Amino acid sequence: MPNDSPSGDGIHLVQLLLPLYDNAGRAFPAEQYTTIRDELTERFGGLTAYSRAPAQGLWQESDGLRKRDDIVVYEVMTDTLDRVWWREYRRTLEKRFAQQELVIRSQEVERL
């Protein structure tokens, strides 16, 4: 992850949107987030967690009902984007959180 180039370099910012509660409204155990932090820190050398003021995710189901999730956001930066690894990790997290779909998104950013 470190890059000593004096000019701005394109890197990938990967964000994981993690739910705080299961579908029955029960909070997930803190250890679950600690495990993810440890996994990502070991693989990418660091992590930023936005967990103090949970964000809210809103969406509309096909039947017209609105759904809401309280989420925390974890971010990592990486020089290369291993799409296969991220796809597999997303599936792993979907199982851990018992979610039909969990959002992991990336964008290319410039390091200044």
Backbone as CSV, one residue per row, in Angstrom:
resi,resn,N_x,N_y,N_z,CA_x,CA_y,CA_z,C_x,C_y,C_z
1,MET,0.799,-1.188,0.000,0.000,0.000,0.000,0.850,1.264,0.000
2,PRO,1.949,1.358,0.722,2.752,2.577,0.689,3.221,2.884,-0.721
3,ASN,3.290,4.170,-1.031,3.721,4.613,-2.350,4.506,5.891,-2.154
4,ASP,5.791,5.878,-2.501,6.663,7.012,-2.263,6.787,7.943,-3.455
5,SER,5.950,7.768,-4.454,6.019,8.600,-5.647,5.645,10.034,-5.305
6,PRO,6.440,11.038,-5.772,6.151,12.430,-5.442,4.907,12.970,-6.129
7,SER,4.494,12.382,-7.225,3.300,12.873,-7.912,2.075,12.106,-7.439
8,GLY,0.882,12.626,-7.757,-0.348,11.943,-7.400,-0.454,10.630,-8.147
9,ASP,-0.890,9.598,-7.473,-1.015,8.283,-8.074,-2.420,7.756,-7.867
10,GLY,-2.991,7.118,-8.908,-4.308,6.525,-8.792,-4.275,5.286,-7.921
11,ILE,-5.177,5.224,-6.972,-5.341,4.056,-6.116,-6.834,3.795,-5.980
12,HIS,-7.171,2.674,-5.400,-8.566,2.302,-5.217,-8.952,2.462,-3.754
13,LEU,-10.056,3.144,-3.534,-10.664,3.255,-2.221,-11.829,2.273,-2.213
14,VAL,-11.770,1.301,-1.317,-12.806,0.280,-1.237,-13.584,0.510,0.057
15,GLN,-14.902,0.588,-0.070,-15.773,0.818,1.078,-16.677,-0.384,1.283
16,LEU,-16.779,-0.809,2.537,-17.668,-1.900,2.925,-18.768,-1.295,3.781
17,LEU,-20.022,-1.493,3.399,-21.165,-1.008,4.155,-21.712,-2.180,4.953
18,LEU,-21.490,-2.141,6.269,-21.813,-3.283,7.129,-23.004,-2.971,8.023
19,PRO,-23.992,-3.862,8.074,-25.172,-3.620,8.907,-24.849,-3.765,10.390
20,LEU,-25.543,-2.972,11.203,-25.378,-3.076,12.651,-26.326,-4.104,13.272
21,TYR,-27.459,-4.347,12.588,-28.497,-5.218,13.151,-28.899,-6.293,12.148
22,ASP,-29.300,-7.444,12.680,-29.799,-8.492,11.805,-31.238,-8.173,11.400
23,ASN,-31.841,-9.042,10.616,-33.189,-8.787,10.098,-34.254,-8.761,11.193
24,ALA,-33.947,-9.316,12.363,-34.884,-9.292,13.489,-34.628,-8.094,14.405
25,GLY,-33.647,-7.252,14.056,-33.366,-6.058,14.854,-32.369,-6.260,15.980
26,ARG,-31.732,-7.420,16.042,-30.728,-7.696,17.074,-29.360,-7.209,16.603
27,ALA,-28.637,-6.563,17.497,-27.294,-6.065,17.163,-26.339,-7.231,16.946
28,PHE,-25.503,-7.095,15.932,-24.455,-8.090,15.717,-23.401,-7.915,16.801
29,PRO,-22.746,-8.995,17.218,-21.721,-8.891,18.267,-20.522,-8.064,17.804
30,ALA,-19.942,-7.315,18.731,-18.785,-6.460,18.436,-17.625,-7.262,17.860
31,GLU,-17.481,-8.519,18.291,-16.387,-9.357,17.811,-16.442,-9.550,16.295
32,GLN,-17.630,-9.512,15.738,-17.778,-9.695,14.297,-17.053,-8.563,13.546
33,TYR,-17.179,-7.351,14.048,-16.523,-6.197,13.417,-15.021,-6.204,13.689
34,THR,-14.633,-6.654,14.877,-13.211,-6.763,15.211,-12.523,-7.739,14.264
35,THR,-13.175,-8.859,13.983,-12.614,-9.850,13.061,-12.398,-9.242,11.679
36,ILE,-13.388,-8.511,11.191,-13.276,-7.886,9.867,-12.171,-6.842,9.865
37,ARG,-12.100,-6.025,10.912,-11.018,-5.023,11.008,-9.659,-5.704,10.961
38,ASP,-9.510,-6.790,11.711,-8.229,-7.502,11.740,-7.900,-8.091,10.369
39,GLU,-8.876,-8.701,9.714,-8.650,-9.293,8.390,-8.216,-8.242,7.376
40,LEU,-8.921,-7.117,7.360,-8.604,-6.074,6.383,-7.288,-5.371,6.696
41,THR,-7.021,-5.132,7.965,-5.761,-4.495,8.347,-4.576,-5.378,7.998
42,GLU,-4.713,-6.671,8.225,-3.624,-7.593,7.890,-3.385,-7.619,6.382
43,ARG,-4.443,-7.634,5.601,-4.300,-7.738,4.144,-3.867,-6.427,3.505
44,PHE,-4.396,-5.290,3.992,-4.169,-4.009,3.317,-3.300,-3.035,4.113
45,GLY,-2.891,-3.400,5.306,-1.978,-2.573,6.078,-2.630,-1.426,6.821
46,GLY,-3.932,-1.319,6.772,-4.624,-0.257,7.487,-6.098,-0.245,7.131
47,LEU,-6.846,0.554,7.886,-8.289,0.602,7.705,-8.818,1.874,8.353
48,THR,-9.850,2.450,7.776,-10.581,3.544,8.405,-11.985,3.044,8.676
49,ALA,-12.463,3.247,9.908,-13.809,2.815,10.283,-14.642,4.034,10.651
50,TYR,-15.788,4.145,10.033,-16.756,5.190,10.371,-17.863,4.514,11.166
51,SER,-17.689,4.524,12.483,-18.615,3.754,13.316,-19.226,4.558,14.460
52,ARG,-18.796,5.779,14.673,-19.322,6.575,15.786,-20.778,6.986,15.577
53,ALA,-21.094,7.478,14.406,-22.458,7.892,14.076,-22.911,7.047,12.887
54,PRO,-23.637,5.980,13.163,-24.003,5.081,12.063,-24.739,5.810,10.941
55,ALA,-24.451,5.390,9.741,-25.158,5.893,8.567,-26.426,5.064,8.393
56,GLN,-27.322,5.569,7.567,-28.541,4.828,7.286,-28.610,4.499,5.808
57,GLY,-28.923,3.258,5.517,-29.165,2.830,4.149,-30.664,2.668,3.953
58,LEU,-31.184,3.238,2.895,-32.608,3.133,2.581,-32.772,2.549,1.191
59,TRP,-33.767,1.691,1.003,-34.064,1.163,-0.312,-35.521,0.732,-0.346
60,GLN,-36.034,0.567,-1.548,-37.423,0.164,-1.732,-37.454,-1.234,-2.327
61,GLU,-38.206,-2.105,-1.694,-38.375,-3.476,-2.163,-39.293,-3.488,-3.386
62,SER,-39.305,-4.594,-4.110,-40.149,-4.713,-5.300,-41.639,-4.616,-4.959
63,ASP,-42.014,-4.948,-3.711,-43.421,-4.848,-3.303,-43.798,-3.443,-2.852
64,GLY,-42.849,-2.494,-2.981,-43.121,-1.105,-2.638,-42.784,-0.731,-1.203
65,LEU,-42.468,-1.710,-0.364,-42.125,-1.411,1.021,-40.716,-0.829,1.112
66,ARG,-40.573,0.155,1.975,-39.242,0.735,2.200,-38.547,0.000,3.334
67,LYS,-37.262,-0.211,3.156,-36.432,-0.871,4.165,-35.332,0.089,4.594
68,ARG,-34.827,-0.120,5.813,-33.774,0.739,6.342,-32.774,-0.106,7.108
69,ASP,-31.506,0.240,6.967,-30.431,-0.391,7.731,-29.582,0.692,8.371
70,ASP,-29.180,0.475,9.613,-28.128,1.288,10.217,-26.828,0.579,9.897
71,ILE,-25.861,1.331,9.387,-24.617,0.712,8.915,-23.401,1.444,9.460
72,VAL,-22.288,0.736,9.446,-20.977,1.334,9.637,-20.229,1.148,8.324
73,VAL,-19.272,2.010,8.081,-18.502,1.956,6.840,-17.040,1.718,7.182
74,TYR,-16.455,0.709,6.561,-15.025,0.447,6.649,-14.418,0.779,5.291
75,GLU,-13.246,1.411,5.312,-12.544,1.759,4.077,-11.120,1.249,4.111
76,VAL,-10.668,0.788,2.964,-9.259,0.459,2.777,-8.818,1.063,1.450
77,MET,-7.527,1.305,1.320,-6.951,1.768,0.063,-5.990,0.712,-0.436
78,THR,-6.006,0.516,-1.747,-5.133,-0.488,-2.340,-4.688,-0.022,-3.723
79,ASP,-3.444,-0.353,-4.067,-2.912,0.028,-5.376,-3.548,-0.768,-6.504
80,THR,-3.893,-2.021,-6.220,-4.525,-2.860,-7.234,-5.847,-3.380,-6.680
81,LEU,-6.803,-3.569,-7.554,-8.127,-4.031,-7.151,-8.299,-5.479,-7.593
82,ASP,-8.248,-6.382,-6.640,-8.421,-7.809,-6.901,-9.913,-8.130,-6.834
83,ARG,-10.593,-8.012,-7.959,-12.047,-8.179,-8.007,-12.501,-9.573,-7.555
84,VAL,-11.744,-10.580,-7.895,-12.103,-11.944,-7.503,-12.064,-12.070,-5.982
85,TRP,-10.979,-11.564,-5.355,-10.871,-11.636,-3.901,-12.026,-10.885,-3.251
86,TRP,-12.342,-9.684,-3.732,-13.427,-8.886,-3.143,-14.780,-9.561,-3.318
87,ARG,-15.012,-10.173,-4.455,-16.285,-10.869,-4.690,-16.442,-12.021,-3.690
88,GLU,-15.366,-12.780,-3.492,-15.408,-13.895,-2.541,-15.560,-13.384,-1.104
89,TYR,-14.871,-12.293,-0.772,-14.967,-11.732,0.582,-16.385,-11.207,0.835
90,ARG,-16.991,-10.579,-0.184,-18.370,-10.096,-0.044,-19.303,-11.271,0.248
91,ARG,-19.139,-12.363,-0.467,-19.977,-13.543,-0.222,-19.782,-14.087,1.191
92,THR,-18.540,-14.080,1.656,-18.253,-14.516,3.027,-18.967,-13.626,4.029
93,LEU,-18.894,-12.309,3.816,-19.544,-11.381,4.741,-21.066,-11.490,4.678
94,GLU,-21.605,-11.735,3.498,-23.055,-11.919,3.387,-23.508,-13.102,4.236
95,LYS,-22.723,-14.160,4.279,-23.052,-15.319,5.113,-22.914,-14.964,6.597
96,ARG,-21.826,-14.288,6.963,-21.616,-13.924,8.373,-22.735,-13.039,8.907
97,PHE,-23.217,-12.134,8.064,-24.256,-11.197,8.483,-25.661,-11.667,8.078
98,ALA,-25.764,-12.832,7.463,-27.051,-13.370,7.007,-27.797,-12.336,6.169
99,GLN,-27.110,-11.771,5.190,-27.670,-10.745,4.313,-27.818,-11.303,2.902
100,GLN,-28.895,-10.928,2.255,-29.089,-11.310,0.861,-28.049,-10.626,-0.016
101,GLU,-27.776,-9.369,0.300,-26.752,-8.623,-0.439,-26.086,-7.631,0.497
102,LEU,-24.774,-7.567,0.424,-23.982,-6.631,1.200,-23.198,-5.783,0.198
103,VAL,-23.134,-4.496,0.423,-22.498,-3.601,-0.547,-21.019,-3.410,-0.217
104,ILE,-20.199,-3.705,-1.209,-18.784,-3.343,-1.195,-18.567,-2.606,-2.503
105,ARG,-18.064,-1.395,-2.409,-17.890,-0.583,-3.611,-16.491,-0.003,-3.639
106,SER,-16.050,0.320,-4.860,-14.719,0.895,-4.988,-14.781,2.083,-5.943
107,GLN,-13.822,2.951,-5.763,-13.649,4.061,-6.691,-12.170,4.367,-6.791
108,GLU,-11.790,4.811,-7.942,-10.399,5.197,-8.130,-10.235,6.609,-7.606
109,VAL,-9.217,6.802,-6.790,-8.931,8.119,-6.228,-7.481,8.461,-6.498
110,GLU,-7.173,9.711,-6.371,-5.800,10.168,-6.579,-5.188,10.537,-5.238
111,ARG,-4.058,9.939,-4.939,-3.322,10.273,-3.723,-2.547,11.565,-4.001
112,LEU,-2.765,12.548,-3.167,-2.114,13.855,-3.371,-0.849,13.988,-2.554
